[in-house]
């Protein structure tokens, strides 16, 4: 039987990563649109075994757009603030233009109040941090002295939970996608049924765990139609990350 190449970018990425991790497997398009509820890919082995794979992406388009804006626009060059600042956006804060337009002035007021870092406590007790947090959707900020003769800069960061990582965040996302795709995989009739979840900055907490952390001790709770789950993504330098778990075992790091 001819092995057709997948056309969707996510399916092509899954094929590339699976073949990088597993020697001797052919990854072919299965869902050609001729029937409803077809799984995406077939994994074909030289001994004749065929396994089903469904490919899905864990992302949020608004968060992905915010991440792209932050990356493209870089830090704000301060005109009124006298210190370097790092500030973190709140979850749901997506108007990067508004933040960039007002952050310098509002942080200068924070400095005038004698405050060099702020969070929820300061926002409850001091007017200047409260304005930054409420008007711009900022959760936390800290500052430092700029280099001698250097212009102060204000760095905007994605929501703080990206840095306070819970390994179980990956499990939660995989479990959600497994439930949503269980029926399709059950219809495949294959003995081995894979769910391949691609992560990116749109799912910031789980992606941060995948990028920088270790797999959780406990495996995800997978429904019966999902025998194997994959979690994959790419670091900023393009190097791939791939975890895999066979039910009921634990995660293993493949790349």
N, C-alpha and C positions, 0 to 999 in steps of 0.2 A: 504494500500500500504506500502511495506517495506521501511523504512528510511535507505538509504545507507549513510555511513560515507564518507565525502570527504577525498581524499588521498593527495592532494597537501598541503604542509605546510601552505601556506598563507590561503587557504580555511579552513583548520583545525583551524587556529588562529581566523579567522573571526567567525566560528561557536562558538568557546569557548567564545569570547567576546560578541557576540550577545546574547547568552543564559545567560551570566552573567548579561547583562543589561535588558533583557526582560524575564519576567517569563511566563511560559506556552507555549513557542514556540519551535517547533522541527525544527532543521536546517539539511537539507538532501541534498545529492548530486543530482544535476539535469543533469549536463553535463557529460554524459557517453561516449561521442565520437561517438554516433550513427548517429548524424545529424550535419551539419555545423551550426555555429552561435548559439549554445545553451548557455543560461546563466548558471552560475556556480552552484548556490544553490537555493533550495526552502525553504521558511519559511512557515511552516505548523502550523496552529492554531487549537485549539480544536473544534472551531465552523465550521471547514471545509474550511476556507479561506486559500488560497495559494498565497504567494507573491514571486516575483523573486528577486534574488540578484546576482550581478556581483562583483567579488573580483579582485582588482588590486593593484599593489604596486608602490608607488612613490619613485623611487630610482635612483641612478647612480652607476653602478658597480665600475668605477674608484674612485669616492669619497668614496664609502664604503671601498674600499681597502686601501685608504689613512688613513681613520679613524682607521681601524684595525691596520695598521702599527704604527701609533702614540700611540695607546693604548698599544700595545704589547711592543714597544721598549722603551717607557718612555723618560725622559729628556736626553739631551746630557750633559755629565760631561765635564766641561770646563777645558782646559789645558792652553789656552792662554788668554782668557777673564778673567777679574777679578771681574765681577759683575754677579748677577743673571739676566737672560733675559727671557722675554716672547715675542715670535715673532709669527706673523700670516701669514699663507700661502695665496697666491693669488688664486683666482678661476682658476682652470685649472692646478695648480702646483701639480704634482702627483709623482715626483721623490724624495721621502723622503730620499733615500739613498744619493743622491747628496747633499741635504740640510744638512744632518747630517755630511757628510764628510767635508764640507767647512764652516759651520756656525760659528764654534768657532773662526777660524782664521779671518774671515771677520768681526765678531763683535769686536774682539780685535783691529782692525784698526779703527772701529767706536769709541771705547773708547779712543784710542790715539788721535782722532780728538776732544776730549772733549765733545762728544755727548752721552747723556744717554737715549734719546728716539728719535725715528725718524718715519716719515711717508712720504707722497707724497711730502710735501714742502721741507723737508730735502734732499730727493732723487734728487730734482731738483737743489739744491744749494750746495751740498757737495758730494765729490767723494766717500767717504767711505760708507755712506748709499746707494748711487746710486748703488754701486757694489753689496751690499747685495740684494737690491730689484730686480735688473735686472738679475744678475747671478743665483739667487736662487728662484726667484718668491716669494718674501716676500713683504707684503704691509705695515706692521707696526711693531714696536718693542718698548718696554720700559724695563728699568732695575732698579734694586735696589741693595743695598749693601747686600752681603751674611752674614749669621750669623758668629759671631766670630769663626774662626778656621774651618768653613765649606767650602766645595769645591763648587765653583760657578756652577750653573746649567742653561741650556738653554732649555726652554720648547717650543715645537712647537705646534701651535694651528691651527685648521681648519679655513677656510676663515673668515674674519672679519664680513661678513654680518650675520654670525650665531649669533653674539652678538648684532647687531643693527637690531632688529627684526621688521618686518612689519606684523601685524596680517593678512593683506590681502594676504600674501604669501600662506596661507592655501587655501583661496578661489581660487587663481589662479591655483593651482595644481588640486584641485577638479574639477574646470570648464574644465580644459584640459582633464582630464580623463573621465569626463562625456560626452564630445563631442565624444571622441574616442570609447565609449562604448554605445552610445545612440541607434544605430541601433540594436545591439544585445538585449538590454532590450526591445525595441519596439516590436521585434519579439516574445517576451515571451507571449504576450496576457494577461498578468496579470494586474489587476487594480493598484496594488502597486508594484513599481519597485525600488529596492534599489541599490545604488552603494556604495561599501565598499572599501575605499582607505586606505591601510596600509602605514605608513610613517616610514622611518629610516634615518640614517645619510647620506645616499646617496642623499637625498633631504634636505640638511643641514638647509637652512633658514626656510622652512616650518616646518620641524621636530622640530627645536628649538622653534618656536612659540607654536607648539602643546605641547611640553614638559614643557615649562616655562611660557607661556603667557596666555592671555585671548582670547576667540573667537572674531573675528572682529564684529563690530556693524552691518555691512551690510551682508546679506547672500550671498552665491555664486549664480551666475546666471546659473540655471540648465536648460538644454533642456527639452522639454515636456516629453520625454520617461523616465526621471529620476525624480521620485516623492520624493525620500528620499536619502540623501547622508550621509555617515559616514566617519569620519576621526579618525584614531586610530594608536596607536603605543605603545611602552613600554619605560619607563624610564630606565636609566642605572641599577637601582636596580631590574628591572624586573616588577615593578608595571605597570598595564595597564592604558592607557589614551584613552578615547573614547568620541568624540563629534558626535552629530547627528543634522541634519537639515531636516525638512519637507518643501518642496516648497509650498508657498513662505515665510515661517516663518524664524525665526532666529535660530542660533546655540544654542544648549543646551549641557551642559557638563554632561555626564552620569557617567563617571569614571574619 
